[in-house]
Amino acid sequence: MWQFVDLTYSCARGIIIKARMDTNFEILDTSGDVGIRVSGRSLEEVFRNSALALFSLVTKLSSIRPEESIEVKVYSESIEGLLVGWLNELIFQFDSYGFLGMDVDIETLNENRIEASLRGERFDPDRHERGLLLKAATYHNLKCEKKNGLWKVEVIFDI
């Protein structure tokens, strides 16, 4: 059973990041950037957890309310490209519309396509603590592998 405990991370730029321990992800502090390490028993779990890890870098997950829903569709030639494209689409949704996700329902996922519905709300500076401003998910040191029935990925973000 997961514990719903808020954790605080500090990164090289001195910004405090808060995340809940109800998902399988870790925050990686890399030189000048930040990353996530995500695991799951299925690709769906990894993509869901990677989205939540991303949003935890932006604000405290427990402060996000399920007030609206968006649809996200991403296509790519590889699973690695799909993961990076997925995360970059979520960054775009935040940068363009202020959307913060707190619940991810993956409708379709294979090695070339993901279609998902995310519930959340728009960033409200009065209620949401400001975390990191993510520029992009990168291919730098990207890891995406399945070993012993468990998927593990690592992604670095430009900040």
Protein Blocks (a to p, Z undefined) as FASTA:
>chain_A
ZZddddddddfkopacdddfkbccdddddehiacdddddfbfklmmmmmmmmmmmmmmcf
klpccfbccddddddfbfklmmmmmmmmmmmmmmmnopacfbdcdfbdcfkbccdddddd
dddfklmccfdddfbdcfehpacddeehiacddddddZZ
